[in-house]
Amino acid sequence: MFSKEFLDLSQYATSKSKDKFANINAIEPNPYFIGFGNPNTDILIVGQELAIDPIKNPIALEMESYRNPEQWNKIIKDKITDIDYSFNGKNGFKNPRKPYTGIAKGTWRSYERIVEKIKNLKYSRNLEFFENCFITEINRPVSKKQKGYINCGERDLLMEQEFFKTFPVVILATGSYANRNKIEKVFNVKFSKESSNSEPHKRFEVYYSKNKDRTLINTRQLSNFRFSSEERDSYFQKIADKLK
């Protein structure tokens, strides 16, 4: 069902999660959270952190972060191909291939629009876009507000796994969370001089792999825009045009 790189990642994350939480009763954000979507696609989107209030929504924390590696492990082990399979999350959570039923909102709506432009598709907005991208987060903590980059050695080791270096298209929607050296190390890419015209509020820094078979664009975080919808659409189109 999945590539060797993803199988290796799932095994690594599942094993490390079991070791870390073996003697802990409280549910915490999992530094070995893998992500959501289709591992076999060609688009990787990396956000800042999962948009969850851990106090007000502990079920979302459990289903989206804490149990993410074990969910992927079950999908692999039991060869579950039904993208509507449900892990029976009390908050409506389904599974990491397609987390919820309903329309994309907030940051996910921005991701959906960009994927539509890259793929020349139009979704019904029932989270179909997860079939054409894989999404993860750079931070371990979860928060409804921007936290800034929080160093976590365990998360760094997860992000440095080979799977995240296999995507020909990467949107690093983290703003300034990760500096240039970190981006180059984690994704095995090099900064391009094409980035010289990047504006602070419309971040557009381009990186390439050595043989240019992979392109990474470090963008701003893709929600809470303070410019017009026309400017936003133009910004999304610029990102998509570079990655097509």
RAJO-V984998 format. One record per backbone hydrogen bond with DSSP energy under -0.5 kcal/mol. NH is the residue of the N-H (numbers start at 1). CO is the residue of the C=O. E is the energy in kcal/mol with one decimal. If there is no record, write none. Layout:
<<NH CO E> <NH CO E>>
//
This chain:
<<7 3 -2.3> <8 4 -2.7> <9 5 -2.0> <10 6 -2.8> <11 7 -2.3> <12 8 -2.5> <13 9 -3.0> <14 10 -2.6> <15 11 -2.3> <16 12 -2.5> <17 13 -2.3> <18 14 -2.2> <19 15 -2.0> <20 16 -2.5> <21 17 -2.5> <22 18 -0.6> <22 19 -0.5> <24 21 -1.3> <28 26 -0.5> <31 29 -0.6> <33 30 -1.9> <36 135 -2.6> <37 96 -2.9> <38 130 -1.1> <38 133 -2.1> <39 37 -0.7> <41 38 -1.6> <44 169 -2.7> <45 134 -2.9> <46 171 -2.8> <47 45 -0.6> <47 136 -2.9> <52 50 -2.0> <54 52 -0.9> <57 53 -2.6> <61 57 -1.6> <62 58 -2.3> <63 59 -2.9> <64 60 -2.9> <65 60 -0.5> <65 61 -1.6> <66 61 -2.1> <67 62 -2.5> <68 65 -1.1> <71 67 -2.2> <72 68 -2.1> <73 69 -2.3> <74 70 -1.9> <75 71 -2.3> <76 72 -2.3> <77 73 -3.0> <78 74 -3.0> <79 76 -0.7> <80 75 -2.0> <81 79 -0.6> <83 81 -0.7> <85 82 -1.8> <87 94 -2.6> <89 93 -1.7> <92 89 -1.9> <94 99 -3.6> <95 98 -0.8> <98 95 -0.6> <108 105 -1.2> <109 105 -0.7> <110 106 -1.5> <111 107 -2.4> <112 108 -2.5> <113 109 -2.2> <114 110 -2.1> <115 111 -2.6> <116 112 -2.4> <117 113 -1.8> <118 114 -2.4> <119 115 -2.7> <120 116 -1.1> <121 116 -1.9> <130 127 -1.2> <131 128 -2.3> <132 129 -1.8> <133 130 -0.7> <134 43 -2.3> <135 36 -3.2> <136 45 -2.2> <138 47 -2.3> <139 48 -2.0> <143 50 -2.6> <151 149 -0.6> <156 152 -2.5> <157 153 -2.1> <158 154 -1.7> <159 155 -2.6> <160 156 -1.4> <161 158 -1.6> <164 161 -1.2> <165 162 -2.1> <166 163 -1.7> <169 42 -1.5> <170 215 -2.3> <171 44 -2.9> <172 170 -0.6> <172 217 -2.5> <173 46 -1.6> <173 171 -1.2> <174 172 -1.8> <175 219 -2.4> <177 174 -2.1> <183 179 -2.3> <184 180 -2.5> <185 181 -2.1> <186 182 -2.9> <187 183 -2.2> <188 184 -0.9> <189 184 -0.8> <190 208 -2.9> <192 206 -2.8> <195 192 -1.6> <196 193 -1.7> <197 194 -0.6> <198 195 -2.0> <199 202 -0.8> <202 199 -1.0> <203 200 -0.6> <205 218 -2.0> <206 204 -0.5> <207 216 -2.8> <208 190 -2.2> <209 214 -2.0> <212 209 -1.4> <215 168 -2.8> <216 207 -2.6> <217 170 -2.5> <218 205 -2.9> <219 172 -1.4> <219 217 -0.8> <220 203 -0.6> <223 221 -0.7> <232 228 -2.3> <233 229 -2.4> <234 230 -2.1> <235 231 -2.3> <236 232 -2.5> <237 233 -2.3> <238 234 -2.0> <239 235 -1.9> <240 236 -2.5> <241 237 -3.0> <242 238 -1.5> <243 239 -1.2> <244 240 -1.4>>
//
